Amino acid sequence: MRATIIHGPGDIRVEDREYPSVLRGSDAVVRVSAACVCGSDLWPYRGIRETPEPRAIGHEFVGVVESVGSDVASLAPGDFVIAPFTGNCGKCAPCRSGVTVACEELVGWGSKDVHGDFVQGAQGEAVRVPNAEATLVKVPGVSDPEDSLLADLLTLSDVMGTGHHAAVSAGVTAGSTVVVVGDGAVGLCAVLAASRLGAGRIIAMSRHEDRAALAREFGATDVVAERGKEGAARVRELLGGVPADAVLECVGTAESMDQALRCTRPGGRVGFVGVPAGGAELPIGVLFAKNISVGGGMAPVRTYMPELLEDVLAGRIHPGKVFDSVLPLEDAAKAYAAMDQRKSVKVMLKP
């Protein structure tokens, strides 16, 4: 089969790899209908994270079950499924408490499972899924979704659930004033998540006209282009002289966290979901002095999938609008370049 392999900074190739098969009773093999490039995939692409040797890449996919192991009862060949960006067992204490990304048998796509066997990356033609019943979510009544629904479903594998985690972690409720730092796919989905939870005022921080327009479509009431002290001052001006109740940090850099804290009122909350890079740290003194609470981290999107899927299928939310480009898998290198150069918000790859 064909699969995307990263060889080093700026070096993405689509190569031939062995087609996966069921190795254990809890496995399923999923034929990938659509995958995509994530903002966090750009860290190794840009050399911010090392790639010591070529490896499979990609962690977001949806597709059709091709085969299942002998222990799998709730999934069958032909089922259309969504895979969260990590696999989980569903039985350990973290899974039972809903923190599936801390699973004791955590599987990252493009790595090895707890038995030491390879698990394919999402940006390929097929993936073996360990602990398939706990990991995969079946989409009822759907076998071959049309393009817009396919895009909506694919966001549930990561960015919509991650944006939702930021909003939940920041305590967004009906009437909250919210600032979203970051206008990538996660930030835009965080705007949508805050709107879904009933926020009364949502300020999206964006300097890009196309992204700002989508933020407004997703529920942003205001857009702020300024950054740093000027950005925080503009937020206070919009909110009547006070910072926001809740700030959603969706980038992961030192600058974005600083911006988030500047925009949070004393006693407010920051929900952070940006994958840490560029020396991001928390200033304990600021948190102490202002009684700012910080929560979040890697999003347990598998836990959020059922409620978000219900809204997608009912047509209440359309997070798939973050995809502004669709390319064949063979053009994966072009997809990475487009996102790296900010020519695209998020690129879907179709095998």
N, C-alpha and C positions, 0 to 999 in steps of 0.2 A: 504494500500500500504506500501512498504518498503521505509524508509527514513533514512538518516544519521543524527545522533544527537550527539552533543558534550556535554559531562557531566562535563568536567574539563580538566586540563592539561594532555595530553597523553591518554585521555579517549574518544575514538570515538566508537560509537555503531550504528548498523543498526537495526532499530526498526519498529514495525507496527504503522502506522498512518492512519488517516481517508483520504480517497481519495477525492481530491478537486472537487468542482462543481462550475458552473457559479452562482455568487451571484448578479451581476448587468449587465445591458445592455452592458457595455463597456468591460466586461470580456471575456477572452478565457481560456480554459483549454488545456494545452499542455502536451502530453505524451512525456516524456524525452527519447530521443534516445541516448544521451551521455552527460555526465557532467564531471567535473574534479576537482582536488585539486589545489588551488592557493597558491602561496607563502604567501599571506596575511592571508590565513587560518591557517598558521603555528603560527601566533602570539598568538592566544588563545590556540592552541595546546601546545605551549611551555610555556604557563603561562605568557607571556609578556602582554597579555590583559586578563582581568578577565572574567570568565564565571560564573556569580552569580547563574545561574540555568541552567539546561539542555535546549538546544535550537537546532533547525534545522540549518544546516550549508550548505554552498555552494552557489556560485553566478554565475556560468557559465554553460549554457546549450543550447542545440539545440534539436529540436524534432518536433513532428507532432501535428497539431491542432486537438483536439478531438471534441470540442464543442465551440460555441461562443454565446455571448449575443445578444439580439435583436437589439442593436445599432451598431453592428460590420458588416460592409459591404464589406471591402476589404480583409477579411480573411475568410476562410471556412474550415470545417473539411477536413483533408487530406493534407492541405498545410504544407510544411516543412519550419520551421522558425528558426531564430536565436534570442536569447534573450540577450540584453546587460546586464551588471552586475547590473544595477539598472533599475527600471521601471520609466517611465515619462509620463506626460500628453500631451505634444506636443503643448500646447496652452498658457502657462504662458510666461511671459517675458524672463526668463532664457532659456526656451526651444526654443522660437522663435529666440533667439540670438545664439543658438547652444550649450549652456552650460546645457545640459540635466541632468547632475548630480547635478545641483542646482535647479531642478524642485520643484515647490511649492507643488506638490503632489508626491514627491519622494517616491519610494517603494524599500526597500531592501529585497531581497529574504530571507526568514526565519524570517520575522518580520511581522508587521501589516501595512495595508494600511491606508489611511487618514480617513477611516470610522471605523477603529479599528478592522477590520476583518483580520484574519491570512492569510498570504501568505507563501506558502511552500518554503523550501530551494531547491536549484538547485540539490543537491545530493540526489535525490529521484526518484520515478517512474513517478510523474506528478506534475505540478505546475499550480495554478490559476494565470493568468496574468491580473491585472487591467490595464485599458487604453491600451488594447491590440493593437489597430491599431497604436497608437503612439509609443509603445514600441517595438513590434516585427517587424522583417524584414523577409519578405517572400523570399525564394530562388526560383527564377523562373526556371521552367523546371526540378526541382529536387523533388523526392518523397522519395527515399530510397538511399541516397548517399553511394557509395563504401567507403571503410575504409579510404583511403588517403584523399578524398574530405571531408569526415565527420570530420577528424582531422583538416583540413584547416578551415572549417566553424566554428568549435568550438572555434578556437583561436580568431575569430572575436568578440566573446562575451566579451573578455577582453584583453588578452595579446598582440595580434597584434595591436589592437586599442590603447592600452596603450603605447606600444613601439612607435607607430606612433605619439602619442601625445607628447612624449618626443622629438622626432625629430623636429616636427613642432614648439614646444615651444622654442627649442634652435635655431630656424631659419636655419635649415639645407637646403641648396640649392645646385645646381650643383657646384661641385668643392670644397665644404666645407671640412675642416679637422675636423674630429669627433673622440671623445673618448667616449666609452660606459663603464660606471661603473656598474658592475653587470652582471653575466653570467647565471642567471636564465632564465626562459622562457621569461620574459618581456625584460631583457637585450638582449637576442638573437633576439627577435622580433624587438628591437630597432636598432640592427645592420641591419636587413633586411629592416627596414623602412628607415634608412639613405641611404642605397644602392639604394632603390627604388626612393628616392628623388634626386639621382645623386651625392652624396658625392664623393669627389675625393680620400680621404684617410680616412679609418675607422680603429681605433685602439680599439680592444676589450680587456678589462682587465679581464684575466681569469687565474686560476691556475689549471684548470682541463682539461685534454687532450681531453676528449670526447666533452666537451662544446666548447673548443677552435676550435676543428675541425668543429663543426656545425657553429660556428661564421664565420669561413673562408668560408664555403659553402654559408652562407647567405650574404657574401660580405665583411667581414673584410679583410683588407690588411695586418694587423699586429696584434700580440697578445703580451700583456705585463703581466707578472706574478708578477712583483714587486709591492709593495704597499707604500703608504705614500710618503715621500720625494723622495725615490728611484724610485717609480713608476712615479712620475711627471718628474723626471730627465730623465727617459727612454723615456717618451713621447716627451719631448723636443728634445732629441737626434734623435728620428725617424723623427721629423718634422723640422729638420734643425735648431734647437736651440730655437724654440718658442713653446709655448703651443698651444692647439687646438682652432679653431674658435668656436666650439660647443661641449659641453659635456652633455651626457645624463645620468642622475643619476637615476638608476633603482633598488635601494635597500631600502633606507629609514632610514638609521642609521646615527649617527653622523660621523662615520668613512667614510661612502660612500660619504656624502656631502663634508667633508673635502677633500677627494680625488678628487672629481669633481672640486672643486674650485682651487685646486693646479694645475689641468690640463687645466684650462681655461686661454686663453691669455687675457691681458688687452683689454677691449672693446668687449670681447667675451660674449657668452650666455650659461647659464646652463638651460636645460630642465629637471625638476625633476618630477618623477612619482612614486618613491618608497613610499609605505605607511609609514608614519612617525612612527618610533619606536626607542627606545634606546637613547632618548634625542637629536635627530637631531634638530639643530638650524642654523640660518643664521648669520654669522658675518657681521654686517652692515658696520663696519669699513673697512673690506676687499673689500666689494662690492663698497663702496664709493671710496676708494683709487684706485682701478683698473678699475672702470667703468664697472664692470661685471653685466650683466642683468640676472635675474633669473625668469623663468616663468614655468608654468605647473601646477601640482596638479592632482586631480582626473580626469581621462580621460573621456571626453564625447564620449564614444565609439559609442553610437547610431548615433551621427552626422557623424562619420567617416565610418560607415558600408557600405553605398552604394558604395563609391569609392573603398574601399578595397575588397568588395565582387566582384565587376567587375573584378578586377585583379586576384582574386582567381579563378573565373569561367573561365577566359581566360587562366589560367595556367601560368600566369606571376610570381606569387609568391606562395610559398608552406610553409606557416608558421606552418602547422601542423606537421612538422618534429621535433618540440620541444617535442612532445609526444614520450617518449621512453619506455612507459609501458602502457598496457591496462589491467584493472582488472574488474571483475564483481563488481557491487555495494555492494554486501555482503562482499567484501574484502576491504571496505573503510578504516578500521583501518590499514591494511597493506599498503595502498596507502599513508596515512599520515606518517607512519613510514619510508617508503622508501624515501619520499621527505625530511623529517626532518633529516634523516641520509645522505642526498645527494647521495643516491643510484640511484635516478631518477631525471631528470630535471623537468618533469611534467607527471602526471599520469592521464589517462582517465579512467572514471568509466562508465560502461555500465549496466543499469538496466536489 
